[in-house]
Amino acid sequence: MNRKFGMLVATAVALGLWACGGQESAQSKAQAETQASAAPKESKSLVVYFSQTGATKKVAGLFQKAKKADVFELTLATPFPSTYDSTIAVVREARETKKWPALVNAKPDLAKYDTVYLGYPIMFGTFAPPIYTFLDSVDLGGKVVVPFCTYGSGGRKASAAELKELEPNANVTLAYGISNKRINAENGVEVATAEIETFFENLQAGKTDEMLMGGFSEQRPLTAEDSAVFMAATKDYAYLGLKPLSVSTQVVAGTNFLFTCEMNAFGGPAVQTNVKIFRPLPGRGEPELIVVEK
Ligand SMILES: Cc1cc2nc3c(=O)[nH]c(=O)nc-3n(C[C@H](O)[C@H](O)[C@H](O)COP(=O)(O)O)c2cc1C
């Protein structure tokens, strides 16, 4: 979990950025209504999402644009607290008691949609609690459900796996995910737009996560160069307590590194995990952490 995120939330609140978010959503609602009246009556797909601090909202906007989908933002009846630590406490309590938070609008009319793009922030390694409320309120049986998420360090695969388990009658597809650091970077929207285009190509081609991992070399011991890449990309993630053990690489336009690591997140028990890092071509930027995943 991302401590830095907590500071960002506090700063955002202090600067009144959340208030701007509210205005923006009222404005975009009005725009959406105007557009909806001009657009063809029926749309076959719907983007449903929850976003606490705006990262997932950005990605939802890109999915909506790419698919000319309708949009439905899930809104909590009682918003999460404004600080990271208090949100952690509220989410922990919800998870322990399985009392999922009330939404003001948990029930979109799904009858006219074949496909639901379902977006969420990762909280405690899986989708945020409002998604459970949504899943309890609707029937996704027979729908194609395309998950997408934002996260501090990871949770894309685990959340999609849980979704599959909870919705056995839906066709839950490959999931898209991006870290909040990358989507909130200056070129984040541009980067995500390109990734989402590739994601849809992969989805169309029926690719699985296993197929997408093809093309990596065998795991091998680390060289000094690998260690330097790892250090550069993980410097903001000290709280994960990552220790790289071996690495494999895949040449793309740049290089993907897949480090097998030991992880002691927040000093917890050691677990084995994979850390994916992308190093752009020379002169095109620094190595960046893409995801931490099992
Ligand atoms: C209560 C809480 C728990 C979180 N847990 C995780 C986690 O387990 N793994 C992770 O990578 N990020 C975690 N995060 C970070 C969020 O997933 C990340 O900041 C996300 O981009 C927020 O999306 P939003 O701006 O749409 O709300 C957590 C954040 C909060 C507030």
The ligand as an ORCA input file, in Angstrom:
! r2SCAN-3c Opt
* xyz 0 1
  C      -7.619      2.025      1.911
  C      -6.632      1.883      0.766
  C      -6.055      0.664      0.527
  C      -5.176      0.506     -0.547
  N      -4.624     -0.722     -0.767
  C      -3.768     -0.900     -1.808
  C      -3.188     -2.183     -2.051
  O      -3.446     -3.162     -1.357
  N      -2.341     -2.294     -3.102
  C      -2.030     -1.243     -3.908
  O      -1.260     -1.421     -4.826
  N      -2.580     -0.013     -3.707
  C      -3.447      0.179     -2.683
  N      -3.998      1.414     -2.470
  C      -3.693      2.519     -3.395
  C      -4.827      2.730     -4.406
  O      -5.162      1.543     -5.083
  C      -4.425      3.769     -5.467
  O      -4.050      4.952     -4.839
  C      -5.508      4.014     -6.496
  O      -4.929      4.526     -7.669
  C      -6.581      4.993     -6.018
  O      -7.542      5.138     -7.037
  P      -8.577      6.354     -7.080
  O      -7.760      7.608     -7.226
  O      -9.405      6.075     -8.275
  O      -9.337      6.326     -5.813
  C      -4.872      1.602     -1.388
  C      -5.470      2.842     -1.121
  C      -6.343      2.991     -0.061
  C      -6.963      4.317      0.201
*
